Amino acid sequence: MTADLYVRGSVHHYTAETSREAYHSIYDTLGQRQQEVYDGFLGNGSCTNLELSHLMQMPINCVTPRTNELRKRGLIVEDCKRVCNISGRRAISWKIK
């Protein structure tokens, strides 16, 4: 039983360390606004551009272009199309890949 816990602990530690390294390798290639928007998705999960704009208190015209850039780089993907909690309209909800 102890061996199982140790193995699980090691795997978890390795996964967390690998994720951290991947994050930093991606993060270093992004511009400042791209980093801010990427962090917004990391901290808030799946959200629309307008929701992220409100959560981060950043103008929508700063969020939408950065979202498109992150999508083109394959760092975020469409999660679903749903009603936005801010506008009440149907919109794409994005998430970290």
Biopython code that builds the backbone (N, CA, C, O; Angstrom):
import numpy as np
from Bio.PDB.StructureBuilder import StructureBuilder

atoms = [
    (1, "MET", "N", (0.824, -1.194, 0.000)),
    (1, "MET", "CA", (0.000, 0.000, 0.000)),
    (1, "MET", "C", (0.867, 1.256, 0.000)),
    (1, "MET", "O", (0.566, 2.216, -0.709)),
    (2, "THR", "N", (1.928, 1.258, 0.780)),
    (2, "THR", "CA", (2.809, 2.416, 0.808)),
    (2, "THR", "C", (3.434, 2.647, -0.560)),
    (2, "THR", "O", (3.570, 3.794, -0.988)),
    (3, "ALA", "N", (3.812, 1.588, -1.248)),
    (3, "ALA", "CA", (4.418, 1.721, -2.569)),
    (3, "ALA", "C", (3.436, 2.375, -3.543)),
    (3, "ALA", "O", (3.839, 3.207, -4.357)),
    (4, "ASP", "N", (2.143, 2.006, -3.468)),
    (4, "ASP", "CA", (1.145, 2.601, -4.345)),
    (4, "ASP", "C", (1.021, 4.107, -4.102)),
    (4, "ASP", "O", (0.941, 4.895, -5.045)),
    (5, "LEU", "N", (1.008, 4.490, -2.837)),
    (5, "LEU", "CA", (0.897, 5.904, -2.519)),
    (5, "LEU", "C", (2.132, 6.660, -3.000)),
    (5, "LEU", "O", (2.025, 7.774, -3.514)),
    (6, "TYR", "N", (3.280, 6.061, -2.835)),
    (6, "TYR", "CA", (4.514, 6.696, -3.264)),
    (6, "TYR", "C", (4.529, 6.870, -4.783)),
    (6, "TYR", "O", (4.908, 7.926, -5.291)),
    (7, "VAL", "N", (4.118, 5.838, -5.494)),
    (7, "VAL", "CA", (4.075, 5.914, -6.957)),
    (7, "VAL", "C", (3.098, 6.999, -7.391)),
    (7, "VAL", "O", (3.410, 7.806, -8.267)),
    (8, "ARG", "N", (1.933, 7.021, -6.790)),
    (8, "ARG", "CA", (0.944, 8.043, -7.136)),
    (8, "ARG", "C", (1.494, 9.432, -6.837)),
    (8, "ARG", "O", (1.330, 10.358, -7.632)),
    (9, "GLY", "N", (2.140, 9.568, -5.699)),
    (9, "GLY", "CA", (2.722, 10.859, -5.335)),
    (9, "GLY", "C", (3.788, 11.282, -6.319)),
    (9, "GLY", "O", (3.853, 12.457, -6.680)),
    (10, "SER", "N", (4.613, 10.374, -6.758)),
    (10, "SER", "CA", (5.672, 10.692, -7.707)),
    (10, "SER", "C", (5.090, 11.085, -9.053)),
    (10, "SER", "O", (5.534, 12.054, -9.670)),
    (11, "VAL", "N", (4.111, 10.344, -9.500)),
    (11, "VAL", "CA", (3.486, 10.647, -10.780)),
    (11, "VAL", "C", (2.844, 12.022, -10.716)),
    (11, "VAL", "O", (2.979, 12.820, -11.644)),
    (12, "HIS", "N", (2.142, 12.299, -9.615)),
    (12, "HIS", "CA", (1.501, 13.598, -9.465)),
    (12, "HIS", "C", (2.546, 14.711, -9.465)),
    (12, "HIS", "O", (2.359, 15.736, -10.121)),
    (13, "HIS", "N", (3.630, 14.519, -8.742)),
    (13, "HIS", "CA", (4.680, 15.528, -8.688)),
    (13, "HIS", "C", (5.279, 15.726, -10.076)),
    (13, "HIS", "O", (5.507, 16.861, -10.496)),
    (14, "TYR", "N", (5.532, 14.647, -10.783)),
    (14, "TYR", "CA", (6.104, 14.721, -12.120)),
    (14, "TYR", "C", (5.164, 15.457, -13.069)),
    (14, "TYR", "O", (5.603, 16.290, -13.862)),
    (15, "THR", "N", (3.874, 15.149, -12.988)),
    (15, "THR", "CA", (2.882, 15.803, -13.838)),
    (15, "THR", "C", (2.835, 17.293, -13.548)),
    (15, "THR", "O", (2.811, 18.107, -14.471)),
    (16, "ALA", "N", (2.821, 17.656, -12.268)),
    (16, "ALA", "CA", (2.773, 19.070, -11.896)),
    (16, "ALA", "C", (4.022, 19.786, -12.394)),
    (16, "ALA", "O", (3.928, 20.902, -12.905)),
    (17, "GLU", "N", (5.178, 19.167, -12.254)),
    (17, "GLU", "CA", (6.432, 19.778, -12.704)),
    (17, "GLU", "C", (6.446, 19.921, -14.228)),
    (17, "GLU", "O", (6.877, 20.949, -14.750)),
    (18, "THR", "N", (5.984, 18.909, -14.930)),
    (18, "THR", "CA", (5.913, 18.957, -16.389)),
    (18, "THR", "C", (4.971, 20.063, -16.843)),
    (18, "THR", "O", (5.285, 20.800, -17.778)),
    (19, "SER", "N", (3.834, 20.182, -16.197)),
    (19, "SER", "CA", (2.869, 21.234, -16.529)),
    (19, "SER", "C", (3.470, 22.612, -16.295)),
    (19, "SER", "O", (3.270, 23.528, -17.092)),
    (20, "ARG", "N", (4.193, 22.752, -15.221)),
    (20, "ARG", "CA", (4.825, 24.032, -14.898)),
    (20, "ARG", "C", (5.871, 24.405, -15.961)),
    (20, "ARG", "O", (5.949, 25.558, -16.386)),
    (21, "GLU", "N", (6.666, 23.422, -16.382)),
    (21, "GLU", "CA", (7.672, 23.666, -17.417)),
    (21, "GLU", "C", (7.009, 24.036, -18.742)),
    (21, "GLU", "O", (7.470, 24.943, -19.434)),
    (22, "ALA", "N", (5.938, 23.343, -19.093)),
    (22, "ALA", "CA", (5.210, 23.644, -20.327)),
    (22, "ALA", "C", (4.634, 25.052, -20.270)),
    (22, "ALA", "O", (4.695, 25.791, -21.253)),
    (23, "TYR", "N", (4.082, 25.421, -19.131)),
    (23, "TYR", "CA", (3.507, 26.755, -18.951)),
    (23, "TYR", "C", (4.575, 27.813, -19.187)),
    (23, "TYR", "O", (4.343, 28.774, -19.922)),
    (24, "HIS", "N", (5.737, 27.649, -18.575)),
    (24, "HIS", "CA", (6.796, 28.651, -18.709)),
    (24, "HIS", "C", (7.353, 28.704, -20.132)),
    (24, "HIS", "O", (7.702, 29.782, -20.614)),
    (25, "SER", "N", (7.439, 27.570, -20.804)),
    (25, "SER", "CA", (7.949, 27.587, -22.174)),
    (25, "SER", "C", (6.970, 28.307, -23.105)),
    (25, "SER", "O", (7.394, 28.981, -24.043)),
    (26, "ILE", "N", (5.679, 28.171, -22.857)),
    (26, "ILE", "CA", (4.654, 28.876, -23.635)),
    (26, "ILE", "C", (4.650, 30.352, -23.250)),
    (26, "ILE", "O", (4.654, 31.233, -24.110)),
    (27, "TYR", "N", (4.642, 30.599, -21.970)),
    (27, "TYR", "CA", (4.502, 31.951, -21.427)),
    (27, "TYR", "C", (5.600, 32.879, -21.935)),
    (27, "TYR", "O", (5.343, 34.047, -22.228)),
    (28, "ASP", "N", (6.814, 32.365, -22.039)),
    (28, "ASP", "CA", (7.955, 33.178, -22.460)),
    (28, "ASP", "C", (7.847, 33.646, -23.907)),
    (28, "ASP", "O", (8.530, 34.593, -24.294)),
    (29, "THR", "N", (7.009, 33.007, -24.710)),
    (29, "THR", "CA", (6.868, 33.374, -26.122)),
    (29, "THR", "C", (5.709, 34.343, -26.364)),
    (29, "THR", "O", (5.493, 34.767, -27.499)),
    (30, "LEU", "N", (4.967, 34.696, -25.324)),
    (30, "LEU", "CA", (3.790, 35.549, -25.469)),
    (30, "LEU", "C", (4.105, 37.002, -25.142)),
    (30, "LEU", "O", (4.983, 37.299, -24.332)),
    (31, "GLY", "N", (3.366, 37.906, -25.793)),
    (31, "GLY", "CA", (3.447, 39.311, -25.444)),
    (31, "GLY", "C", (2.729, 39.560, -24.125)),
    (31, "GLY", "O", (2.051, 38.670, -23.610)),
    (32, "GLN", "N", (2.871, 40.761, -23.574)),
    (32, "GLN", "CA", (2.292, 41.070, -22.265)),
    (32, "GLN", "C", (0.780, 40.892, -22.229)),
    (32, "GLN", "O", (0.268, 40.240, -21.319)),
    (33, "ARG", "N", (0.049, 41.452, -23.194)),
    (33, "ARG", "CA", (-1.412, 41.320, -23.206)),
    (33, "ARG", "C", (-1.824, 39.868, -23.431)),
    (33, "ARG", "O", (-2.792, 39.398, -22.834)),
    (34, "GLN", "N", (-1.091, 39.155, -24.291)),
    (34, "GLN", "CA", (-1.383, 37.736, -24.509)),
    (34, "GLN", "C", (-1.207, 36.965, -23.202)),
    (34, "GLN", "O", (-2.012, 36.089, -22.884)),
    (35, "GLN", "N", (-0.160, 37.288, -22.446)),
    (35, "GLN", "CA", (0.062, 36.640, -21.150)),
    (35, "GLN", "C", (-1.091, 36.913, -20.199)),
    (35, "GLN", "O", (-1.551, 36.012, -19.497)),
    (36, "GLU", "N", (-1.557, 38.154, -20.176)),
    (36, "GLU", "CA", (-2.658, 38.522, -19.284)),
    (36, "GLU", "C", (-3.936, 37.762, -19.637)),
    (36, "GLU", "O", (-4.628, 37.258, -18.752)),
    (37, "VAL", "N", (-4.246, 37.683, -20.930)),
    (37, "VAL", "CA", (-5.459, 36.977, -21.361)),
    (37, "VAL", "C", (-5.311, 35.476, -21.103)),
    (37, "VAL", "O", (-6.252, 34.828, -20.647)),
    (38, "TYR", "N", (-4.138, 34.929, -21.394)),
    (38, "TYR", "CA", (-3.880, 33.502, -21.132)),
    (38, "TYR", "C", (-4.058, 33.199, -19.643)),
    (38, "TYR", "O", (-4.687, 32.206, -19.278)),
    (39, "ASP", "N", (-3.506, 34.054, -18.793)),
    (39, "ASP", "CA", (-3.669, 33.893, -17.342)),
    (39, "ASP", "C", (-5.129, 33.997, -16.936)),
    (39, "ASP", "O", (-5.577, 33.302, -16.024)),
    (40, "GLY", "N", (-5.871, 34.865, -17.612)),
    (40, "GLY", "CA", (-7.298, 34.999, -17.320)),
    (40, "GLY", "C", (-8.036, 33.706, -17.570)),
    (40, "GLY", "O", (-8.895, 33.317, -16.779)),
    (41, "PHE", "N", (-7.710, 33.029, -18.667)),
    (41, "PHE", "CA", (-8.331, 31.733, -18.943)),
    (41, "PHE", "C", (-7.861, 30.683, -17.939)),
    (41, "PHE", "O", (-8.647, 29.837, -17.512)),
    (42, "LEU", "N", (-6.594, 30.732, -17.565)),
    (42, "LEU", "CA", (-6.088, 29.775, -16.576)),
    (42, "LEU", "C", (-6.818, 29.932, -15.247)),
    (42, "LEU", "O", (-7.181, 28.946, -14.604)),
    (43, "GLY", "N", (-7.027, 31.173, -14.848)),
    (43, "GLY", "CA", (-7.638, 31.439, -13.552)),
    (43, "GLY", "C", (-9.147, 31.313, -13.520)),
    (43, "GLY", "O", (-9.724, 31.107, -12.452)),
    (44, "ASN", "N", (-9.800, 31.430, -14.668)),
    (44, "ASN", "CA", (-11.258, 31.451, -14.692)),
    (44, "ASN", "C", (-11.885, 30.302, -15.467)),
    (44, "ASN", "O", (-13.109, 30.167, -15.485)),
    (45, "GLY", "N", (-11.078, 29.482, -16.100)),
    (45, "GLY", "CA", (-11.618, 28.354, -16.854)),
    (45, "GLY", "C", (-12.287, 28.807, -18.137)),
    (45, "GLY", "O", (-11.855, 29.777, -18.760)),
    (46, "SER", "N", (-13.319, 28.122, -18.526)),
    (46, "SER", "CA", (-14.026, 28.395, -19.775)),
    (46, "SER", "C", (-14.869, 29.663, -19.651)),
    (46, "SER", "O", (-15.704, 29.780, -18.755)),
    (47, "CYS", "N", (-14.638, 30.610, -20.562)),
    (47, "CYS", "CA", (-15.449, 31.825, -20.557)),
    (47, "CYS", "C", (-15.439, 32.476, -21.934)),
    (47, "CYS", "O", (-14.572, 32.202, -22.763)),
    (48, "THR", "N", (-16.414, 33.336, -22.154)),
    (48, "THR", "CA", (-16.502, 34.076, -23.408)),
    (48, "THR", "C", (-15.551, 35.277, -23.326)),
    (48, "THR", "O", (-15.055, 35.620, -22.253)),
    (49, "ASN", "N", (-15.311, 35.903, -24.474)),
    (49, "ASN", "CA", (-14.459, 37.092, -24.483)),
    (49, "ASN", "C", (-15.021, 38.184, -23.575)),
    (49, "ASN", "O", (-14.276, 38.822, -22.831)),
    (50, "LEU", "N", (-16.326, 38.395, -23.637)),
    (50, "LEU", "CA", (-16.944, 39.452, -22.834)),
    (50, "LEU", "C", (-16.878, 39.131, -21.338)),
    (50, "LEU", "O", (-16.624, 40.019, -20.525)),
    (51, "GLU", "N", (-17.105, 37.868, -20.976)),
    (51, "GLU", "CA", (-16.982, 37.472, -19.563)),
    (51, "GLU", "C", (-15.561, 37.709, -19.062)),
    (51, "GLU", "O", (-15.355, 38.237, -17.970)),
    (52, "LEU", "N", (-14.581, 37.308, -19.880)),
    (52, "LEU", "CA", (-13.182, 37.500, -19.482)),
    (52, "LEU", "C", (-12.862, 38.992, -19.384)),
    (52, "LEU", "O", (-12.145, 39.419, -18.479)),
    (53, "SER", "N", (-13.390, 39.775, -20.311)),
    (53, "SER", "CA", (-13.205, 41.217, -20.285)),
    (53, "SER", "C", (-13.702, 41.808, -18.958)),
    (53, "SER", "O", (-13.025, 42.636, -18.349)),
    (54, "HIS", "N", (-14.870, 41.383, -18.527)),
    (54, "HIS", "CA", (-15.432, 41.881, -17.264)),
    (54, "HIS", "C", (-14.662, 41.362, -16.062)),
    (54, "HIS", "O", (-14.397, 42.116, -15.126)),
    (55, "LEU", "N", (-14.301, 40.088, -16.073)),
    (55, "LEU", "CA", (-13.564, 39.508, -14.951)),
    (55, "LEU", "C", (-12.199, 40.170, -14.754)),
    (55, "LEU", "O", (-11.747, 40.374, -13.627)),
    (56, "MET", "N", (-11.562, 40.497, -15.865)),
    (56, "MET", "CA", (-10.214, 41.063, -15.808)),
    (56, "MET", "C", (-10.214, 42.587, -15.828)),
    (56, "MET", "O", (-9.162, 43.218, -15.722)),
    (57, "GLN", "N", (-11.399, 43.173, -15.965)),
    (57, "GLN", "CA", (-11.534, 44.631, -16.060)),
    (57, "GLN", "C", (-10.620, 45.175, -17.163)),
    (57, "GLN", "O", (-9.869, 46.133, -16.974)),
    (58, "MET", "N", (-10.722, 44.514, -18.326)),
    (58, "MET", "CA", (-9.938, 44.867, -19.502)),
    (58, "MET", "C", (-10.920, 45.125, -20.644)),
    (58, "MET", "O", (-11.893, 44.384, -20.783)),
    (59, "PRO", "N", (-10.698, 46.142, -21.455)),
    (59, "PRO", "CA", (-11.622, 46.418, -22.564)),
    (59, "PRO", "C", (-11.757, 45.218, -23.510)),
    (59, "PRO", "O", (-10.792, 44.498, -23.764)),
    (60, "ILE", "N", (-12.960, 45.025, -24.018)),
    (60, "ILE", "CA", (-13.223, 43.906, -24.925)),
    (60, "ILE", "C", (-12.341, 43.987, -26.169)),
    (60, "ILE", "O", (-11.947, 42.960, -26.720)),
    (61, "ASN", "N", (-12.030, 45.212, -26.612)),
    (61, "ASN", "CA", (-11.197, 45.346, -27.807)),
    (61, "ASN", "C", (-9.726, 45.006, -27.542)),
    (61, "ASN", "O", (-8.923, 44.993, -28.475)),
    (62, "CYS", "N", (-9.367, 44.736, -26.305)),
    (62, "CYS", "CA", (-8.037, 44.203, -25.967)),
    (62, "CYS", "C", (-8.090, 42.681, -25.820)),
    (62, "CYS", "O", (-7.112, 41.993, -26.111)),
    (63, "VAL", "N", (-9.230, 42.159, -25.369)),
    (63, "VAL", "CA", (-9.370, 40.721, -25.125)),
    (63, "VAL", "C", (-9.563, 39.944, -26.424)),
    (63, "VAL", "O", (-8.891, 38.936, -26.646)),
    (64, "THR", "N", (-10.469, 40.400, -27.278)),
    (64, "THR", "CA", (-10.818, 39.641, -28.486)),
    (64, "THR", "C", (-9.622, 39.400, -29.416)),
    (64, "THR", "O", (-9.443, 38.269, -29.867)),
    (65, "PRO", "N", (-8.804, 40.400, -29.722)),
    (65, "PRO", "CA", (-7.649, 40.120, -30.592)),
    (65, "PRO", "C", (-6.661, 39.137, -29.954)),
    (65, "PRO", "O", (-6.092, 38.290, -30.643)),
    (66, "ARG", "N", (-6.463, 39.252, -28.647)),
    (66, "ARG", "CA", (-5.534, 38.335, -27.959)),
    (66, "ARG", "C", (-6.094, 36.908, -27.956)),
    (66, "ARG", "O", (-5.341, 35.943, -28.088)),
    (67, "THR", "N", (-7.406, 36.781, -27.806)),
    (67, "THR", "CA", (-8.047, 35.466, -27.868)),
    (67, "THR", "C", (-7.814, 34.845, -29.245)),
    (67, "THR", "O", (-7.477, 33.665, -29.349)),
    (68, "ASN", "N", (-7.991, 35.632, -30.290)),
    (68, "ASN", "CA", (-7.775, 35.125, -31.647)),
    (68, "ASN", "C", (-6.322, 34.707, -31.859)),
    (68, "ASN", "O", (-6.059, 33.681, -32.486)),
    (69, "GLU", "N", (-5.389, 35.485, -31.348)),
    (69, "GLU", "CA", (-3.967, 35.134, -31.469)),
    (69, "GLU", "C", (-3.656, 33.838, -30.725)),
    (69, "GLU", "O", (-2.953, 32.971, -31.244)),
    (70, "LEU", "N", (-4.180, 33.710, -29.513)),
    (70, "LEU", "CA", (-3.949, 32.495, -28.723)),
    (70, "LEU", "C", (-4.583, 31.282, -29.397)),
    (70, "LEU", "O", (-4.021, 30.186, -29.367)),
    (71, "ARG", "N", (-5.756, 31.478, -30.006)),
    (71, "ARG", "CA", (-6.418, 30.382, -30.721)),
    (71, "ARG", "C", (-5.586, 29.951, -31.926)),
    (71, "ARG", "O", (-5.398, 28.755, -32.154)),
    (72, "LYS", "N", (-5.090, 30.909, -32.692)),
    (72, "LYS", "CA", (-4.275, 30.588, -33.862)),
    (72, "LYS", "C", (-2.989, 29.856, -33.487)),
    (72, "LYS", "O", (-2.479, 29.052, -34.267)),
    (73, "ARG", "N", (-2.476, 30.130, -32.313)),
    (73, "ARG", "CA", (-1.269, 29.448, -31.838)),
    (73, "ARG", "C", (-1.584, 28.092, -31.199)),
    (73, "ARG", "O", (-0.678, 27.351, -30.821)),
    (74, "GLY", "N", (-2.871, 27.780, -31.085)),
    (74, "GLY", "CA", (-3.268, 26.488, -30.538)),
    (74, "GLY", "C", (-3.214, 26.408, -29.024)),
    (74, "GLY", "O", (-3.186, 25.312, -28.464)),
    (75, "LEU", "N", (-3.198, 27.558, -28.351)),
    (75, "LEU", "CA", (-3.103, 27.575, -26.893)),
    (75, "LEU", "C", (-4.468, 27.555, -26.211)),
    (75, "LEU", "O", (-4.594, 27.100, -25.074)),
    (76, "ILE", "N", (-5.487, 28.051, -26.908)),
    (76, "ILE", "CA", (-6.857, 27.948, -26.407)),
    (76, "ILE", "C", (-7.713, 27.342, -27.512)),
    (76, "ILE", "O", (-7.385, 27.433, -28.695)),
    (77, "VAL", "N", (-8.801, 26.729, -27.108)),
    (77, "VAL", "CA", (-9.717, 26.089, -28.047)),
    (77, "VAL", "C", (-11.155, 26.433, -27.656)),
    (77, "VAL", "O", (-11.436, 26.834, -26.527)),
    (78, "GLU", "N", (-12.049, 26.263, -28.622)),
    (78, "GLU", "CA", (-13.467, 26.473, -28.350)),
    (78, "GLU", "C", (-13.945, 25.382, -27.404)),
    (78, "GLU", "O", (-13.739, 24.196, -27.660)),
    (79, "ASP", "N", (-14.579, 25.785, -26.317)),
    (79, "ASP", "CA", (-15.149, 24.829, -25.374)),
    (79, "ASP", "C", (-16.568, 24.484, -25.792)),
    (79, "ASP", "O", (-16.934, 23.313, -25.892)),
    (80, "CYS", "N", (-17.366, 25.524, -26.035)),
    (80, "CYS", "CA", (-18.752, 25.323, -26.461)),
    (80, "CYS", "C", (-19.329, 26.662, -26.897)),
    (80, "CYS", "O", (-18.709, 27.709, -26.709)),
    (81, "LYS", "N", (-20.503, 26.619, -27.472)),
    (81, "LYS", "CA", (-21.262, 27.831, -27.758)),
    (81, "LYS", "C", (-22.408, 27.851, -26.768)),
    (81, "LYS", "O", (-23.173, 26.892, -26.667)),
    (82, "ARG", "N", (-22.522, 28.953, -26.036)),
    (82, "ARG", "CA", (-23.537, 29.047, -24.998)),
    (82, "ARG", "C", (-23.943, 30.506, -24.806)),
    (82, "ARG", "O", (-23.367, 31.403, -25.422)),
    (83, "VAL", "N", (-24.917, 30.732, -23.964)),
    (83, "VAL", "CA", (-25.366, 32.092, -23.665)),
    (83, "VAL", "C", (-24.334, 32.741, -22.740)),
    (83, "VAL", "O", (-23.996, 32.200, -21.687)),
    (84, "CYS", "N", (-23.848, 33.895, -23.148)),
    (84, "CYS", "CA", (-22.883, 34.660, -22.353)),
    (84, "CYS", "C", (-23.583, 35.212, -21.113)),
    (84, "CYS", "O", (-24.702, 35.720, -21.193)),
    (85, "ASN", "N", (-22.915, 35.107, -19.975)),
    (85, "ASN", "CA", (-23.496, 35.592, -18.724)),
    (85, "ASN", "C", (-23.579, 37.112, -18.654)),
    (85, "ASN", "O", (-24.309, 37.649, -17.821)),
    (86, "ILE", "N", (-22.849, 37.809, -19.508)),
    (86, "ILE", "CA", (-22.854, 39.275, -19.495)),
    (86, "ILE", "C", (-23.857, 39.831, -20.509)),
    (86, "ILE", "O", (-24.706, 40.654, -20.168)),
    (87, "SER", "N", (-23.749, 39.377, -21.749)),
    (87, "SER", "CA", (-24.584, 39.941, -22.820)),
    (87, "SER", "C", (-25.943, 39.258, -22.959)),
    (87, "SER", "O", (-26.891, 39.859, -23.466)),
    (88, "GLY", "N", (-26.043, 38.012, -22.512)),
    (88, "GLY", "CA", (-27.272, 37.251, -22.688)),
    (88, "GLY", "C", (-27.416, 36.692, -24.098)),
    (88, "GLY", "O", (-28.450, 36.122, -24.445)),
    (89, "ARG", "N", (-26.378, 36.858, -24.903)),
    (89, "ARG", "CA", (-26.395, 36.358, -26.280)),
    (89, "ARG", "C", (-25.527, 35.115, -26.389)),
    (89, "ARG", "O", (-24.657, 34.855, -25.558)),
    (90, "ARG", "N", (-25.793, 34.361, -27.438)),
    (90, "ARG", "CA", (-25.015, 33.162, -27.699)),
    (90, "ARG", "C", (-23.602, 33.556, -28.147)),
    (90, "ARG", "O", (-23.440, 34.413, -29.015)),
    (91, "ALA", "N", (-22.580, 32.922, -27.549)),
    (91, "ALA", "CA", (-21.190, 33.268, -27.861)),
    (91, "ALA", "C", (-20.319, 32.021, -27.668)),
    (91, "ALA", "O", (-20.740, 31.036, -27.063)),
    (92, "ILE", "N", (-19.107, 32.094, -28.194)),
    (92, "ILE", "CA", (-18.149, 31.017, -28.024)),
    (92, "ILE", "C", (-17.496, 31.143, -26.662)),
    (92, "ILE", "O", (-17.048, 32.222, -26.274)),
    (93, "SER", "N", (-17.444, 30.039, -25.941)),
    (93, "SER", "CA", (-16.737, 29.986, -24.676)),
    (93, "SER", "C", (-15.407, 29.275, -24.946)),
    (93, "SER", "O", (-15.385, 28.182, -25.512)),
    (94, "TRP", "N", (-14.307, 29.900, -24.539)),
    (94, "TRP", "CA", (-12.958, 29.392, -24.807)),
    (94, "TRP", "C", (-12.359, 28.766, -23.558)),
    (94, "TRP", "O", (-12.758, 29.086, -22.438)),
    (95, "LYS", "N", (-11.401, 27.875, -23.758)),
    (95, "LYS", "CA", (-10.680, 27.272, -22.633)),
    (95, "LYS", "C", (-9.251, 26.981, -23.051)),
    (95, "LYS", "O", (-8.946, 26.930, -24.243)),
    (96, "ILE", "N", (-8.388, 26.792, -22.088)),
    (96, "ILE", "CA", (-6.995, 26.428, -22.331)),
    (96, "ILE", "C", (-6.971, 25.009, -22.899)),
    (96, "ILE", "O", (-7.696, 24.129, -22.435)),
    (97, "LYS", "N", (-6.138, 24.807, -23.898)),
    (97, "LYS", "CA", (-6.033, 23.491, -24.545)),
    (97, "LYS", "C", (-5.381, 22.487, -23.629)),
    (97, "LYS", "O", (-5.210, 21.328, -24.005)),
]
sb = StructureBuilder()
sb.init_structure("model")
sb.init_model(0)
sb.init_chain("A")
sb.init_seg("    ")
for serial, (resi, resn, name, xyz) in enumerate(atoms, 1):
    if name == "N":
        sb.init_residue(resn, " ", resi, " ")
    sb.init_atom(name, np.array(xyz, "f"), 0.0, 1.0, " ", f" {name:<3s}", serial, name[0])
structure = sb.get_structure()
